[in-house]
């Protein structure tokens, strides 16, 4: 059997060389010169032949494990499942974040960032605690796992974490104040949605006041369900709004494909 040497020893369990094992994102396959069946096809065939209850018993016999029931909490993601939908949020994590930085008793913000705000380096501004600012931004970055509404704002603030000033810290605090008002926001997935793909794109031409670069933004749906989103500063300067929109549309088409 071929095993990747970079994997920890505990990834490998006691099993025969004729078995296909998928454990903790590690895939072990038998050595063979004959063309092998793709993993996803093998798993699909096995799931069709073996009832789920028997699959559980086989896994229990092979590994030390326990069944904890329906998924409700995983990596600070709260999951609520019904017969027709799945709702994912990080409400508990968001509330702890607000308390951690002492912003739980301040006035909440209605938006994560002011309209038409132009953030830039502030050489003459007062410096702030770099560790504190980076910690705030890092916590907000993890929150974007289920909060696409703050992805753009957090991305803008992360550009200045190498040398943050008071003005930049205020931008970060505003996002946290907005999160305090919208802790229960999250992602809703309907099981009755269709499987058609759709993508939407936008950009802020020359939105960065320092280098005049634009930011590419987009969101992607399968039916009515949001499955992916992005917000990234472009690598070069666009000379017109037409050029920047063309670049954004091309990036979104690549994501859809």
For each residue, the residues with C-beta under 8 A, 3 or more apart:
1: 17 28 29 30 31
2: 28 29 31
3: 7 12 28
4: 7 26
5:
6:
7: 3 4 11 12 26
8: 11
9: 12
10:
11: 7 8 23 24 26 28
12: 3 7 9 28
13: 21 23 62 63
14: 62
15: 19 21 62
16: 19
17: 1 30 31
18: 30
19: 15 16 30
20: 27 28 29 30 39 42 43
21: 13 15 27 28
22: 26 27 39 43
23: 11 13 26 28 63
24: 11
25:
26: 4 7 11 22 23
27: 20 21 22 39
28: 1 2 3 11 12 20 21 23
29: 1 2 20 36 39
30: 1 17 18 19 20 36
31: 1 2 17
32: 36
33:
34:
35:
36: 29 30 32
37: 41 42 45
38: 41 42
39: 20 22 27 29 42 43
40: 43 44
41: 37 38 44 45
42: 20 37 38 39 45 46
43: 20 22 39 40 46 47
44: 40 41 47 48
45: 37 41 42 48 49
46: 42 43 49 50 55
47: 43 44 50 52 55
48: 44 45
49: 45 46
50: 46 47 54 55 58
51: 54 55
52: 47 55 56
53: 56 57
54: 50 51 57 58
55: 46 47 50 51 52 58 59
56: 52 53 59 60 67
57: 53 54 60 61
58: 50 54 55 61 62
59: 55 56 62 63 65
60: 56 57 63 65
61: 57 58
62: 13 14 15 58 59
63: 13 23 59 60
64:
65: 59 60
66:
67: 56
68:
69:
70: 81
71: 74 79 81
72: 78 79 80
73: 76 77 78 79
74: 71 77 79
75:
76: 73 90 92 93 142
77: 73 74 88 89 90 145 146
78: 72 73 88 89 90 91 92 186
79: 71 72 73 74 86 87 88
80: 72 86 87 88
81: 70 71 85 86 87
82: 85 86
83: 191
84: 190 191 192
85: 81 82 188 189 190 191
86: 79 80 81 82 188 189 191
87: 79 80 81 186 187 188 189
88: 77 78 79 80 146 186 187 189
89: 77 78 146 184 185 186 187
90: 76 77 78 93 94 143 145 146 147 186
91: 78 94 95 183 184 186
92: 76 78 95 96
93: 76 90 96 97 142 143
94: 90 91 97 98 143 179 180 183
95: 91 92 98 99 104 183
96: 92 93 99 100
97: 93 94 100 101 139 140 143 176 179
98: 94 95 101 103 104 176 179 180 183
99: 95 96 102 104
100: 96 97 139
101: 97 98 136 173 176
102: 99
103: 98 106 173 176 177 180
104: 95 98 99 180
105:
106: 103 177 180
107: 177
108: 177 178 180 181
109: 112 174 175 177 178 181
110: 178 181
111: 114 115 178
112: 109 149 150 153 174 175 178 179
113: 117 152 153 156 171 174 175
114: 111 117 174
115: 111
116:
117: 113 114 171
118: 207 209
119: 156 157 159 160 167 168 171 208 209
120: 208 209 210
121: 160 163 210
122: 125 165 166 167 168
123:
124:
125: 122 165 166 167 168
126: 165 166
127: 163 164 165 166
128: 132 133 164 165 166 168 169
129: 132 133
130: 133 134 161 162 163 164
131: 134 135
132: 128 129 135 136 169
133: 128 129 130 136 137 161 164 168 169 172
134: 130 131 137 138 161 164
135: 131 132 138 139
136: 101 132 133 139 140 169 172 173 176
137: 133 134 140 141 154 157 158 161 172
138: 134 135 141 142
139: 97 100 135 136 142 143
140: 97 136 137 143 144 150 154 157 172 175 176 179
141: 137 138 144 154 158
142: 76 93 138 139 145
143: 90 93 94 97 139 140 146 147 150 154 179
144: 140 141 147 148 150 151 154
145: 77 90 142
146: 77 88 89 90 143 186 187
147: 90 143 144 150 151 179 185 186
148: 144 151 219 226 229
149: 112 182 185
150: 112 140 143 144 147 153 154 175 178 179
151: 144 147 148 154 155 217 229 230 231
152: 113 155 156 215 217 231
153: 112 113 150 156 157 171 175
154: 137 140 141 143 144 150 151 157 158 175
155: 151 152 158 159 215 231 232 233
156: 113 119 152 153 159 171 215
157: 119 137 140 153 154 160 161 168 171 172 175
158: 137 141 154 155 161
159: 119 155 156 208 233
160: 119 121 157 163 164 165 168
161: 130 133 134 137 157 158 164 168
162: 130
163: 121 127 130 160
164: 127 128 130 133 134 160 161 168 169
165: 122 125 126 127 128 160 168 169
166: 122 125 126 127 128 169 170
167: 119 122 125 170 171
168: 119 122 125 128 133 157 160 161 164 165 171 172
169: 128 132 133 136 164 165 166 172 173
170: 166 167 173 174
171: 113 117 119 153 156 157 167 168 174 175
172: 133 136 137 140 157 168 169 175 176
173: 101 103 136 169 170 176 177
174: 109 112 113 114 170 171 177 178
175: 109 112 113 140 150 153 154 157 171 172 178 179
176: 97 98 101 103 136 140 172 173 179 180
177: 103 106 107 108 109 173 174 180 181
178: 108 109 110 111 112 150 174 175 181 182
179: 94 97 98 112 140 143 147 150 175 176 182 183
180: 94 98 103 104 106 108 176 177 183
181: 108 109 110 177 178
182: 149 178 179 185
183: 91 94 95 98 179 180
184: 89 91
185: 89 147 149 182
186: 78 87 88 89 90 91 146 147
187: 87 88 89 146 226
188: 85 86 87 225
189: 85 86 87 88 193 225
190: 84 85 193 223 224 225
191: 83 84 85 86
192: 84
193: 189 190 222 223 224 225
194: 223 224
195: 222 223
196: 222 223
197: 220 221 222 256
198: 220 221
199: 218 219 220 221 252 253 255 256
200: 218 219 220 221 252
201: 216 217 218 245 248 249 251 252
202: 217 218 248
203: 207 214 215 216 217 244 245 247 248
204: 207 214 215
205: 214 238 240 241 244
206: 212 213 214 237 238
207: 118 203 204 213 214 215
208: 119 120 159 211 212 213 214 215 233
209: 118 119 120 212
210: 120 121
211: 208 237
212: 206 208 209 237
213: 206 207 208 233 234 235 236 237 238
214: 203 204 205 206 207 208 233 234 237 238 244 247
215: 152 155 156 203 204 207 208 231 232 233 234
216: 201 203 230 231 232 233 234 247 248 251
217: 151 152 201 202 203 229 230 231 232 248
218: 199 200 201 202 229 230 248 251 252 255
219: 148 199 200 226 228 229 230
220: 197 198 199 200 226 227 228 229 252 255 256
221: 197 198 199 200 224 225 226 227
222: 193 195 196 197 225 227
223: 190 193 194 195 196
224: 190 193 194 221
225: 188 189 190 193 221 222
226: 148 187 219 220 221 229
227: 220 221 222
228: 219 220 255
229: 148 151 217 218 219 220 226
230: 151 216 217 218 219 251 255
231: 151 152 155 215 216 217
232: 155 215 216 217
233: 155 159 208 213 214 215 216
234: 213 214 215 216 238 244 247
235: 213
236: 213
237: 206 211 212 213 214
238: 205 206 213 214 234 241 243 244 247
239: 243
240: 205 243 244
241: 205 238 244 245
242: 245 246
243: 238 239 240 246 247
244: 203 205 214 234 238 240 241 247 248
245: 201 203 241 242 248 249
246: 242 243 249 250
247: 203 214 216 234 238 243 244 250 251
248: 201 202 203 216 217 218 244 245 251 252
249: 201 245 246 252 253
250: 246 247 253 254
251: 201 216 218 230 247 248 254 255
252: 199 200 201 218 220 248 249 255 256
253: 199 249 250 256 257
254: 250 251 257
255: 199 218 220 228 230 251 252
256: 197 199 220 252 253
257: 253 254
